[in-house]
Amino acid sequence: MRLLTIGSGTRGSLLADALAKNSVKVNRVKLFKCYAVANDIETLKSLRGIPEEDRFHIAVPRAGADVGGIVNSIMEKPEIHEGCLIVATLDEDFSYFLGMELAEKVREAMEDPIIGLTTLTIGGEVAEIRRRIKEFRKAVDVLILFQEEEGVEERIVRSMNLISLVGEVDVKKGRTGEVVVDTSDVFNSMMKPGISAVGCASRKLPHPVVRKLFMRKEYQIKGLRSQRMVDLLREAHENLSIGIDEESARSALFVFSGDPEEITMDGIFACISLLESLSPEIEVRYGDYPCGGRQLSVALLYSGVTRLKF
């Protein structure tokens, strides 16, 4: 899933820069093509992942002509996108208002889905926070919320990298997953009334040689790998980007990434059963992306959430 990514304001630009520096690649192409729009020159100068020509300065948050010109400049570049990701924060007025205006201008220029990814600080005036969530949600097709806390940049990068891998095929490696899904599955899962929350979890596995030579008997026990997948999904569920009532979620999507021998259909079915036990009416989609290395990871995305816990 290749996303045109635009950071709005100081915080949004810094988060977009983190995605630019750490974007996952498939066929040597980054899945996040990132831009920054801010009114603070020092912030724009400090970015390291976004090229200078992809950084834009704007003086005020509601200068429609300027925003339209920026979006036109971005759209003129010959890039392939399957959606747009607007990165902003609800804590900063400039980022909040500019993010919604960027979404409006992007909608006029492309038909692909627009995802809003916003951070917020829990505390202060709850009514105002909820109002801003509601207004930003109206401006985009999907709104993913992250609570501002230590390590949120890493969590955003890890979660979005995993989700973006759905539907991608590495031609050189020629690997296919247990479950073949495409980008439309991701958007169908995400585009529900309400907001979205995402969690992720990873586990470093023993070296393949160790697994094959010294842990053979253990690995022959039926259900061991399935249990590991379920444990990881539970961890992702307990580590969501924002507090939610999962029973109010309309859909859930989980994506595993790692050694294909560690991702089993039994494990996927067990994960589906776990999510259905948490919310019997939920619509569950799933996928996997096989890759090398010793890391087994999962991202869990709830969408259509109508009740937040704060």
Phi and psi restraints in degrees (value plus and minus 20) as a CYANA .aco file:
   2 ARG   PHI    -116.4   -76.4
   2 ARG   PSI     102.2   142.2
   3 LEU   PHI    -138.3   -98.3
   3 LEU   PSI     106.3   146.3
   4 LEU   PHI     -89.2   -49.2
   4 LEU   PSI      99.4   139.4
   5 THR   PHI    -138.1   -98.1
   5 THR   PSI     103.7   143.7
   6 ILE   PHI    -144.3  -104.3
   6 ILE   PSI      99.6   139.6
   7 GLY   PHI    -104.7   -64.7
   7 GLY   PSI     110.7   150.7
   8 SER   PHI    -128.7   -88.7
   8 SER   PSI     101.6   141.6
   9 GLY   PHI      55.0    95.0
   9 GLY   PSI    -195.0  -155.0
  10 THR   PHI     -81.1   -41.1
  10 THR   PSI     -74.5   -34.5
  11 ARG   PHI     -87.6   -47.6
  11 ARG   PSI     -62.7   -22.7
  12 GLY   PHI     -81.7   -41.7
  12 GLY   PSI     -58.8   -18.8
  13 SER   PHI     -86.5   -46.5
  13 SER   PSI     -60.4   -20.4
  14 LEU   PHI     -85.3   -45.3
  14 LEU   PSI     -58.8   -18.8
  15 LEU   PHI     -89.9   -49.9
  15 LEU   PSI     -59.5   -19.5
  16 ALA   PHI     -83.9   -43.9
  16 ALA   PSI     -55.8   -15.8
  17 ASP   PHI     -85.7   -45.7
  17 ASP   PSI     -58.0   -18.0
  18 ALA   PHI     -82.9   -42.9
  18 ALA   PSI     -60.2   -20.2
  19 LEU   PHI     -85.5   -45.5
  19 LEU   PSI     -60.0   -20.0
  20 ALA   PHI     -82.8   -42.8
  20 ALA   PSI     -61.0   -21.0
  21 LYS   PHI     -91.9   -51.9
  21 LYS   PSI     -49.4    -9.4
  22 ASN   PHI    -139.7   -99.7
  22 ASN   PSI      -3.3    36.7
  23 SER   PHI     -80.9   -40.9
  23 SER   PSI     114.7   154.7
  24 VAL   PHI     -86.6   -46.6
  24 VAL   PSI     127.3   167.3
  25 LYS   PHI    -135.8   -95.8
  25 LYS   PSI     122.6   162.6
  26 VAL   PHI    -151.0  -111.0
  26 VAL   PSI     109.2   149.2
  27 ASN   PHI      34.3    74.3
  27 ASN   PSI      18.0    58.0
  28 ARG   PHI      46.8    86.8
  28 ARG   PSI      -5.7    34.3
  29 VAL   PHI    -134.7   -94.7
  29 VAL   PSI     110.1   150.1
  30 LYS   PHI     -88.9   -48.9
  30 LYS   PSI     118.3   158.3
  31 LEU   PHI    -101.1   -61.1
  31 LEU   PSI     -35.0     5.0
  32 PHE   PHI    -134.8   -94.8
  32 PHE   PSI      94.0   134.0
  33 LYS   PHI    -117.7   -77.7
  33 LYS   PSI      89.2   129.2
  34 CYS   PHI    -126.8   -86.8
  34 CYS   PSI     123.4   163.4
  35 TYR   PHI    -152.4  -112.4
  35 TYR   PSI     140.2   180.2
  36 ALA   PHI    -151.2  -111.2
  36 ALA   PSI     116.3   156.3
  37 VAL   PHI    -149.5  -109.5
  37 VAL   PSI      97.5   137.5
  38 ALA   PHI    -169.1  -129.1
  38 ALA   PSI     144.3   184.3
  39 ASN   PHI    -125.6   -85.6
  39 ASN   PSI     -17.7    22.3
  40 ASP   PHI    -126.4   -86.4
  40 ASP   PSI      92.5   132.5
  41 ILE   PHI     -81.5   -41.5
  41 ILE   PSI     -61.5   -21.5
  42 GLU   PHI     -83.0   -43.0
  42 GLU   PSI     -56.3   -16.3
  43 THR   PHI     -82.7   -42.7
  43 THR   PSI     -67.0   -27.0
  44 LEU   PHI     -82.3   -42.3
  44 LEU   PSI     -57.9   -17.9
  45 LYS   PHI     -89.0   -49.0
  45 LYS   PSI     -47.2    -7.2
  46 SER   PHI    -102.0   -62.0
  46 SER   PSI     -31.9     8.1
  47 LEU   PHI     -87.6   -47.6
  47 LEU   PSI     124.2   164.2
  48 ARG   PHI    -138.6   -98.6
  48 ARG   PSI     -44.0    -4.0
  49 GLY   PHI    -114.5   -74.5
  49 GLY   PSI     -46.7    -6.7
  50 ILE   PHI    -115.1   -75.1
  50 ILE   PSI     104.3   144.3
  51 PRO   PHI     -79.2   -39.2
  51 PRO   PSI     132.9   172.9
  52 GLU   PHI     -76.1   -36.1
  52 GLU   PSI     -59.0   -19.0
  53 GLU   PHI     -91.1   -51.1
  53 GLU   PSI     -30.1     9.9
  54 ASP   PHI    -125.3   -85.3
  54 ASP   PSI      -3.6    36.4
  55 ARG   PHI    -130.9   -90.9
  55 ARG   PSI     111.9   151.9
  56 PHE   PHI    -144.3  -104.3
  56 PHE   PSI     117.8   157.8
  57 HIS   PHI    -123.6   -83.6
  57 HIS   PSI     118.1   158.1
  58 ILE   PHI    -159.9  -119.9
  58 ILE   PSI     120.2   160.2
  59 ALA   PHI    -101.1   -61.1
  59 ALA   PSI     -59.7   -19.7
  60 VAL   PHI    -152.5  -112.5
  60 VAL   PSI     132.8   172.8
  61 PRO   PHI     -90.6   -50.6
  61 PRO   PSI     -40.3    -0.3
  62 ARG   PHI    -137.4   -97.4
  62 ARG   PSI       8.1    48.1
  63 ALA   PHI    -100.0   -60.0
  63 ALA   PSI      66.4   106.4
  64 GLY   PHI     -75.7   -35.7
  64 GLY   PSI     -61.8   -21.8
  65 ALA   PHI     -83.0   -43.0
  65 ALA   PSI     -62.6   -22.6
  66 ASP   PHI     -85.1   -45.1
  66 ASP   PSI     -63.7   -23.7
  67 VAL   PHI     -82.8   -42.8
  67 VAL   PSI     -62.9   -22.9
  68 GLY   PHI     -81.9   -41.9
  68 GLY   PSI     -59.2   -19.2
  69 GLY   PHI     -85.4   -45.4
  69 GLY   PSI     -59.0   -19.0
  70 ILE   PHI     -84.0   -44.0
  70 ILE   PSI     -66.5   -26.5
  71 VAL   PHI     -82.9   -42.9
  71 VAL   PSI     -60.2   -20.2
  72 ASN   PHI     -82.0   -42.0
  72 ASN   PSI     -60.4   -20.4
  73 SER   PHI     -82.8   -42.8
  73 SER   PSI     -58.8   -18.8
  74 ILE   PHI     -88.7   -48.7
  74 ILE   PSI     -63.7   -23.7
  75 MET   PHI     -90.1   -50.1
  75 MET   PSI     -41.7    -1.7
  76 GLU   PHI     -90.1   -50.1
  76 GLU   PSI     -37.4     2.6
  77 LYS   PHI     -96.6   -56.6
  77 LYS   PSI     117.6   157.6
  78 PRO   PHI     -96.4   -56.4
  78 PRO   PSI      57.1    97.1
  79 GLU   PHI    -137.5   -97.5
  79 GLU   PSI     132.6   172.6
  80 ILE   PHI    -121.6   -81.6
  80 ILE   PSI     101.2   141.2
  81 HIS   PHI    -148.6  -108.6
  81 HIS   PSI     128.4   168.4
  82 GLU   PHI    -131.4   -91.4
  82 GLU   PSI     -19.9    20.1
  83 GLY   PHI     157.7   197.7
  83 GLY   PSI     153.4   193.4
  84 CYS   PHI    -143.0  -103.0
  84 CYS   PSI     119.1   159.1
  85 LEU   PHI    -136.6   -96.6
  85 LEU   PSI      95.1   135.1
  86 ILE   PHI    -118.9   -78.9
  86 ILE   PSI      99.1   139.1
  87 VAL   PHI    -125.8   -85.8
  87 VAL   PSI     104.0   144.0
  88 ALA   PHI    -170.3  -130.3
  88 ALA   PSI    -199.8  -159.8
  89 THR   PHI    -152.3  -112.3
  89 THR   PSI     122.0   162.0
  90 LEU   PHI     -99.7   -59.7
  90 LEU   PSI     -31.2     8.8
  91 ASP   PHI     -99.5   -59.5
  91 ASP   PSI     -40.4    -0.4
  92 GLU   PHI    -133.5   -93.5
  92 GLU   PSI      99.7   139.7
  93 ASP   PHI     -75.3   -35.3
  93 ASP   PSI     -67.4   -27.4
  94 PHE   PHI     -78.4   -38.4
  94 PHE   PSI     -68.9   -28.9
  95 SER   PHI     -82.8   -42.8
  95 SER   PSI     -61.2   -21.2
  96 TYR   PHI     -84.2   -44.2
  96 TYR   PSI     -74.2   -34.2
  97 PHE   PHI     -87.9   -47.9
  97 PHE   PSI     -61.9   -21.9
  98 LEU   PHI     -85.6   -45.6
  98 LEU   PSI     -59.0   -19.0
  99 GLY   PHI     -78.7   -38.7
  99 GLY   PSI     -62.8   -22.8
 100 MET   PHI     -88.2   -48.2
 100 MET   PSI     -56.9   -16.9
 101 GLU   PHI     -90.7   -50.7
 101 GLU   PSI     -57.1   -17.1
 102 LEU   PHI     -81.1   -41.1
 102 LEU   PSI     -62.1   -22.1
 103 ALA   PHI     -81.0   -41.0
 103 ALA   PSI     -60.4   -20.4
 104 GLU   PHI     -83.2   -43.2
 104 GLU   PSI     -64.9   -24.9
 105 LYS   PHI     -90.0   -50.0
 105 LYS   PSI     -56.7   -16.7
 106 VAL   PHI     -85.5   -45.5
 106 VAL   PSI     -58.9   -18.9
 107 ARG   PHI     -81.1   -41.1
 107 ARG   PSI     -52.9   -12.9
 108 GLU   PHI     -92.0   -52.0
 108 GLU   PSI     -41.6    -1.6
 109 ALA   PHI    -122.2   -82.2
 109 ALA   PSI     -37.6     2.4
 110 MET   PHI    -166.8  -126.8
 110 MET   PSI     134.4   174.4
 111 GLU   PHI    -118.4   -78.4
 111 GLU   PSI     -27.1    12.9
 112 ASP   PHI     -90.8   -50.8
 112 ASP   PSI     139.0   179.0
 113 PRO   PHI     -81.7   -41.7
 113 PRO   PSI     128.4   168.4
 114 ILE   PHI    -133.2   -93.2
 114 ILE   PSI     101.6   141.6
 115 ILE   PHI    -124.3   -84.3
 115 ILE   PSI     109.5   149.5
 116 GLY   PHI    -119.9   -79.9
 116 GLY   PSI     112.5   152.5
 117 LEU   PHI    -142.0  -102.0
 117 LEU   PSI      91.7   131.7
 118 THR   PHI    -145.3  -105.3
 118 THR   PSI     128.2   168.2
 119 THR   PHI    -124.9   -84.9
 119 THR   PSI     138.4   178.4
 120 LEU   PHI    -173.9  -133.9
 120 LEU   PSI     132.5   172.5
 121 THR   PHI    -119.2   -79.2
 121 THR   PSI     106.6   146.6
 122 ILE   PHI     -97.7   -57.7
 122 ILE   PSI     107.7   147.7
 123 GLY   PHI     110.5   150.5
 123 GLY   PSI     155.9   195.9
 124 GLY   PHI      54.4    94.4
 124 GLY   PSI    -164.6  -124.6
 125 GLU   PHI    -102.9   -62.9
 125 GLU   PSI      79.4   119.4
 126 VAL   PHI     -82.7   -42.7
 126 VAL   PSI     -59.4   -19.4
 127 ALA   PHI     -81.1   -41.1
 127 ALA   PSI     -59.6   -19.6
 128 GLU   PHI     -88.7   -48.7
 128 GLU   PSI     -58.9   -18.9
 129 ILE   PHI     -81.4   -41.4
 129 ILE   PSI     -66.7   -26.7
 130 ARG   PHI     -84.3   -44.3
 130 ARG   PSI     -56.2   -16.2
 131 ARG   PHI     -84.3   -44.3
 131 ARG   PSI     -63.1   -23.1
 132 ARG   PHI     -86.7   -46.7
 132 ARG   PSI     -57.2   -17.2
 133 ILE   PHI     -79.7   -39.7
 133 ILE   PSI     -66.7   -26.7
 134 LYS   PHI     -82.3   -42.3
 134 LYS   PSI     -64.2   -24.2
 135 GLU   PHI     -87.9   -47.9
 135 GLU   PSI     -62.3   -22.3
 136 PHE   PHI     -86.7   -46.7
 136 PHE   PSI     -56.6   -16.6
 137 ARG   PHI     -81.9   -41.9
 137 ARG   PSI     -53.7   -13.7
 138 LYS   PHI     -86.6   -46.6
 138 LYS   PSI     -47.1    -7.1
 139 ALA   PHI    -103.0   -63.0
 139 ALA   PSI     -36.1     3.9
 140 VAL   PHI    -147.1  -107.1
 140 VAL   PSI     150.6   190.6
 141 ASP   PHI    -105.9   -65.9
 141 ASP   PSI     -49.2    -9.2
 142 VAL   PHI    -160.2  -120.2
 142 VAL   PSI     119.1   159.1
 143 LEU   PHI    -147.6  -107.6
 143 LEU   PSI      95.4   135.4
 144 ILE   PHI    -122.1   -82.1
 144 ILE   PSI     107.0   147.0
 145 LEU   PHI    -125.1   -85.1
 145 LEU   PSI     119.5   159.5
 146 PHE   PHI    -148.8  -108.8
 146 PHE   PSI     112.7   152.7
 147 GLN   PHI     -97.1   -57.1
 147 GLN   PSI     113.7   153.7
 148 GLU   PHI     -89.5   -49.5
 148 GLU   PSI      98.9   138.9
 149 GLU   PHI    -181.9  -141.9
 149 GLU   PSI     151.7   191.7
 150 GLU   PHI     -80.2   -40.2
 150 GLU   PSI     111.7   151.7
 151 GLY   PHI      63.8   103.8
 151 GLY   PSI     -10.4    29.6
 152 VAL   PHI     -85.4   -45.4
 152 VAL   PSI     -52.9   -12.9
 153 GLU   PHI     -79.7   -39.7
 153 GLU   PSI     -66.0   -26.0
 154 GLU   PHI     -84.0   -44.0
 154 GLU   PSI     -59.2   -19.2
 155 ARG   PHI     -85.5   -45.5
 155 ARG   PSI     -60.6   -20.6
 156 ILE   PHI     -83.4   -43.4
 156 ILE   PSI     -65.7   -25.7
 157 VAL   PHI     -82.6   -42.6
 157 VAL   PSI     -67.5   -27.5
 158 ARG   PHI     -82.6   -42.6
 158 ARG   PSI     -66.6   -26.6
 159 SER   PHI     -84.5   -44.5
 159 SER   PSI     -69.0   -29.0
 160 MET   PHI     -89.2   -49.2
 160 MET   PSI     -54.8   -14.8
 161 ASN   PHI     -81.1   -41.1
 161 ASN   PSI     -64.5   -24.5
 162 LEU   PHI     -84.9   -44.9
 162 LEU   PSI     -65.7   -25.7
 163 ILE   PHI     -84.5   -44.5
 163 ILE   PSI     -58.0   -18.0
 164 SER   PHI     -88.1   -48.1
 164 SER   PSI     -39.4     0.6
 165 LEU   PHI     -92.8   -52.8
 165 LEU   PSI     -36.9     3.1
 166 VAL   PHI     -81.6   -41.6
 166 VAL   PSI     110.8   150.8
 167 GLY   PHI      67.0   107.0
 167 GLY   PSI     -27.4    12.6
 168 GLU   PHI    -108.7   -68.7
 168 GLU   PSI     125.2   165.2
 169 VAL   PHI    -147.9  -107.9
 169 VAL   PSI     103.2   143.2
 170 ASP   PHI    -102.5   -62.5
 170 ASP   PSI      85.2   125.2
 171 VAL   PHI     -82.3   -42.3
 171 VAL   PSI     -60.5   -20.5
 172 LYS   PHI     -84.1   -44.1
 172 LYS   PSI     -65.3   -25.3
 173 LYS   PHI    -101.1   -61.1
 173 LYS   PSI     -44.9    -4.9
 174 GLY   PHI      43.0    83.0
 174 GLY   PSI      10.9    50.9
 175 ARG   PHI    -116.0   -76.0
 175 ARG   PSI     124.4   164.4
 176 THR   PHI    -145.8  -105.8
 176 THR   PSI     130.7   170.7
 177 GLY   PHI    -104.3   -64.3
 177 GLY   PSI     154.6   194.6
 178 GLU   PHI     -83.1   -43.1
 178 GLU   PSI     -56.2   -16.2
 179 VAL   PHI    -142.6  -102.6
 179 VAL   PSI      99.5   139.5
 180 VAL   PHI    -115.5   -75.5
 180 VAL   PSI      92.6   132.6
 181 VAL   PHI    -145.6  -105.6
 181 VAL   PSI     148.8   188.8
 182 ASP   PHI    -147.2  -107.2
 182 ASP   PSI     159.4   199.4
 183 THR   PHI     -79.5   -39.5
 183 THR   PSI     -54.0   -14.0
 184 SER   PHI     -81.0   -41.0
 184 SER   PSI     -52.0   -12.0
 185 ASP   PHI     -82.9   -42.9
 185 ASP   PSI     -59.4   -19.4
 186 VAL   PHI     -84.4   -44.4
 186 VAL   PSI     -69.1   -29.1
 187 PHE   PHI     -86.8   -46.8
 187 PHE   PSI     -56.9   -16.9
 188 ASN   PHI     -83.8   -43.8
 188 ASN   PSI     -53.8   -13.8
 189 SER   PHI     -93.5   -53.5
 189 SER   PSI     -57.7   -17.7
 190 MET   PHI    -101.5   -61.5
 190 MET   PSI     -53.8   -13.8
 191 MET   PHI    -103.4   -63.4
 191 MET   PSI      52.3    92.3
 192 LYS   PHI    -142.6  -102.6
 192 LYS   PSI     133.9   173.9
 193 PRO   PHI     -79.2   -39.2
 193 PRO   PSI     114.8   154.8
 194 GLY   PHI      95.1   135.1
 194 GLY   PSI    -184.7  -144.7
 195 ILE   PHI    -137.2   -97.2
 195 ILE   PSI     154.6   194.6
 196 SER   PHI    -143.2  -103.2
 196 SER   PSI     130.2   170.2
 197 ALA   PHI    -156.0  -116.0
 197 ALA   PSI     126.1   166.1
 198 VAL   PHI    -153.2  -113.2
 198 VAL   PSI     124.1   164.1
 199 GLY   PHI    -154.8  -114.8
 199 GLY   PSI     135.7   175.7
 200 CYS   PHI    -163.1  -123.1
 200 CYS   PSI     140.1   180.1
 201 ALA   PHI    -173.0  -133.0
 201 ALA   PSI     130.2   170.2
 202 SER   PHI    -160.0  -120.0
 202 SER   PSI     135.4   175.4
 203 ARG   PHI    -164.1  -124.1
 203 ARG   PSI     111.3   151.3
 204 LYS   PHI    -105.3   -65.3
 204 LYS   PSI     104.4   144.4
 205 LEU   PHI    -114.6   -74.6
 205 LEU   PSI     138.7   178.7
 206 PRO   PHI     -79.3   -39.3
 206 PRO   PSI     136.9   176.9
 207 HIS   PHI     -77.7   -37.7
 207 HIS   PSI     122.6   162.6
 208 PRO   PHI     -72.5   -32.5
 208 PRO   PSI     -56.9   -16.9
 209 VAL   PHI     -84.2   -44.2
 209 VAL   PSI     -62.4   -22.4
 210 VAL   PHI     -83.3   -43.3
 210 VAL   PSI     -61.6   -21.6
 211 ARG   PHI     -82.7   -42.7
 211 ARG   PSI     -61.6   -21.6
 212 LYS   PHI     -98.1   -58.1
 212 LYS   PSI     -55.4   -15.4
 213 LEU   PHI    -113.6   -73.6
 213 LEU   PSI     -59.5   -19.5
 214 PHE   PHI    -131.8   -91.8
 214 PHE   PSI     -30.2     9.8
 215 MET   PHI    -143.6  -103.6
 215 MET   PSI       3.3    43.3
 216 ARG   PHI     -80.4   -40.4
 216 ARG   PSI     -67.2   -27.2
 217 LYS   PHI     -82.1   -42.1
 217 LYS   PSI     -60.5   -20.5
 218 GLU   PHI     -83.8   -43.8
 218 GLU   PSI     -61.2   -21.2
 219 TYR   PHI     -94.5   -54.5
 219 TYR   PSI     -35.5     4.5
 220 GLN   PHI    -101.6   -61.6
 220 GLN   PSI     -30.7     9.3
 221 ILE   PHI     -90.0   -50.0
 221 ILE   PSI     101.2   141.2
 222 LYS   PHI     -84.9   -44.9
 222 LYS   PSI     111.5   151.5
 223 GLY   PHI      76.6   116.6
 223 GLY   PSI     -27.7    12.3
 224 LEU   PHI     -84.0   -44.0
 224 LEU   PSI     -67.3   -27.3
 225 ARG   PHI     -89.4   -49.4
 225 ARG   PSI     -54.3   -14.3
 226 SER   PHI     -83.1   -43.1
 226 SER   PSI     -61.2   -21.2
 227 GLN   PHI     -83.8   -43.8
 227 GLN   PSI     -58.2   -18.2
 228 ARG   PHI     -83.1   -43.1
 228 ARG   PSI     -61.4   -21.4
 229 MET   PHI     -84.4   -44.4
 229 MET   PSI     -61.7   -21.7
 230 VAL   PHI     -84.1   -44.1
 230 VAL   PSI     -62.6   -22.6
 231 ASP   PHI     -81.7   -41.7
 231 ASP   PSI     -60.4   -20.4
 232 LEU   PHI     -85.1   -45.1
 232 LEU   PSI     -61.5   -21.5
 233 LEU   PHI     -84.3   -44.3
 233 LEU   PSI     -59.8   -19.8
 234 ARG   PHI     -80.4   -40.4
 234 ARG   PSI     -62.6   -22.6
 235 GLU   PHI     -83.1   -43.1
 235 GLU   PSI     -61.9   -21.9
 236 ALA   PHI     -83.2   -43.2
 236 ALA   PSI     -59.7   -19.7
 237 HIS   PHI     -82.7   -42.7
 237 HIS   PSI     -56.5   -16.5
 238 GLU   PHI    -101.9   -61.9
 238 GLU   PSI     -25.5    14.5
 239 ASN   PHI    -141.6  -101.6
 239 ASN   PSI      20.1    60.1
 240 LEU   PHI     -90.9   -50.9
 240 LEU   PSI     135.8   175.8
 241 SER   PHI     -87.9   -47.9
 241 SER   PSI     -42.1    -2.1
 242 ILE   PHI    -171.7  -131.7
 242 ILE   PSI     130.3   170.3
 243 GLY   PHI     -91.4   -51.4
 243 GLY   PSI     106.4   146.4
 244 ILE   PHI    -153.8  -113.8
 244 ILE   PSI     141.7   181.7
 245 ASP   PHI    -114.5   -74.5
 245 ASP   PSI      83.8   123.8
 246 GLU   PHI     -83.3   -43.3
 246 GLU   PSI     -42.1    -2.1
 247 GLU   PHI     -87.4   -47.4
 247 GLU   PSI     -39.1     0.9
 248 SER   PHI    -108.7   -68.7
 248 SER   PSI     -24.7    15.3
 249 ALA   PHI     -94.1   -54.1
 249 ALA   PSI     118.8   158.8
 250 ARG   PHI    -106.3   -66.3
 250 ARG   PSI     -49.2    -9.2
 251 SER   PHI    -169.3  -129.3
 251 SER   PSI     141.0   181.0
 252 ALA   PHI    -161.3  -121.3
 252 ALA   PSI     121.9   161.9
 253 LEU   PHI    -149.7  -109.7
 253 LEU   PSI     108.8   148.8
 254 PHE   PHI    -145.0  -105.0
 254 PHE   PSI     123.4   163.4
 255 VAL   PHI    -152.0  -112.0
 255 VAL   PSI     103.6   143.6
 256 PHE   PHI    -119.5   -79.5
 256 PHE   PSI     125.4   165.4
 257 SER   PHI    -157.2  -117.2
 257 SER   PSI     113.8   153.8
 258 GLY   PHI     135.6   175.6
 258 GLY   PSI    -183.8  -143.8
 259 ASP   PHI     -76.7   -36.7
 259 ASP   PSI     103.7   143.7
 260 PRO   PHI     -79.6   -39.6
 260 PRO   PSI     -45.4    -5.4
 261 GLU   PHI     -90.6   -50.6
 261 GLU   PSI     -37.4     2.6
 262 GLU   PHI    -115.5   -75.5
 262 GLU   PSI     -25.7    14.3
 263 ILE   PHI    -129.6   -89.6
 263 ILE   PSI      92.2   132.2
 264 THR   PHI    -138.0   -98.0
 264 THR   PSI     135.0   175.0
 265 MET   PHI     -86.5   -46.5
 265 MET   PSI     -55.4   -15.4
 266 ASP   PHI     -79.3   -39.3
 266 ASP   PSI     -61.0   -21.0
 267 GLY   PHI     -86.0   -46.0
 267 GLY   PSI     -60.4   -20.4
 268 ILE   PHI     -83.4   -43.4
 268 ILE   PSI     -65.0   -25.0
 269 PHE   PHI     -84.1   -44.1
 269 PHE   PSI     -56.1   -16.1
 270 ALA   PHI     -86.0   -46.0
 270 ALA   PSI     -57.6   -17.6
 271 CYS   PHI     -86.8   -46.8
 271 CYS   PSI     -58.5   -18.5
 272 ILE   PHI     -81.1   -41.1
 272 ILE   PSI     -64.7   -24.7
 273 SER   PHI     -81.8   -41.8
 273 SER   PSI     -58.6   -18.6
 274 LEU   PHI     -81.8   -41.8
 274 LEU   PSI     -67.3   -27.3
 275 LEU   PHI     -85.8   -45.8
 275 LEU   PSI     -58.6   -18.6
 276 GLU   PHI     -88.0   -48.0
 276 GLU   PSI     -48.3    -8.3
 277 SER   PHI     -92.3   -52.3
 277 SER   PSI     -48.8    -8.8
 278 LEU   PHI     -96.4   -56.4
 278 LEU   PSI     -53.9   -13.9
 279 SER   PHI    -168.7  -128.7
 279 SER   PSI      75.6   115.6
 280 PRO   PHI     -77.0   -37.0
 280 PRO   PSI     -48.7    -8.7
 281 GLU   PHI    -112.2   -72.2
 281 GLU   PSI     -17.7    22.3
 282 ILE   PHI     -94.0   -54.0
 282 ILE   PSI     126.2   166.2
 283 GLU   PHI    -115.6   -75.6
 283 GLU   PSI     101.4   141.4
 284 VAL   PHI    -130.4   -90.4
 284 VAL   PSI     107.9   147.9
 285 ARG   PHI    -139.6   -99.6
 285 ARG   PSI     138.1   178.1
 286 TYR   PHI    -177.0  -137.0
 286 TYR   PSI     140.9   180.9
 287 GLY   PHI    -187.9  -147.9
 287 GLY   PSI     156.9   196.9
 288 ASP   PHI    -171.3  -131.3
 288 ASP   PSI     137.3   177.3
 289 TYR   PHI    -153.5  -113.5
 289 TYR   PSI      85.9   125.9
 290 PRO   PHI     -93.3   -53.3
 290 PRO   PSI     115.1   155.1
 291 CYS   PHI    -172.9  -132.9
 291 CYS   PSI     144.8   184.8
 292 GLY   PHI     -96.5   -56.5
 292 GLY   PSI    -196.2  -156.2
 293 GLY   PHI      74.0   114.0
 293 GLY   PSI     158.1   198.1
 294 ARG   PHI    -126.4   -86.4
 294 ARG   PSI     -13.5    26.5
 295 GLN   PHI    -115.4   -75.4
 295 GLN   PSI     107.0   147.0
 296 LEU   PHI    -129.2   -89.2
 296 LEU   PSI     101.9   141.9
 297 SER   PHI    -149.9  -109.9
 297 SER   PSI     137.7   177.7
 298 VAL   PHI    -162.7  -122.7
 298 VAL   PSI     122.5   162.5
 299 ALA   PHI    -136.9   -96.9
 299 ALA   PSI     115.6   155.6
 300 LEU   PHI    -141.3  -101.3
 300 LEU   PSI     101.9   141.9
 301 LEU   PHI    -138.7   -98.7
 301 LEU   PSI      98.2   138.2
 302 TYR   PHI    -116.2   -76.2
 302 TYR   PSI     117.1   157.1
 303 SER   PHI    -152.8  -112.8
 303 SER   PSI     143.7   183.7
 304 GLY   PHI      50.6    90.6
 304 GLY   PSI       4.5    44.5
 305 VAL   PHI     -94.9   -54.9
 305 VAL   PSI     111.4   151.4
 306 THR   PHI    -133.2   -93.2
 306 THR   PSI     -28.3    11.7
 307 ARG   PHI    -149.7  -109.7
 307 ARG   PSI      99.8   139.8
 308 LEU   PHI    -120.5   -80.5
 308 LEU   PSI     133.9   173.9
 309 LYS   PHI    -126.6   -86.6
 309 LYS   PSI      58.5    98.5
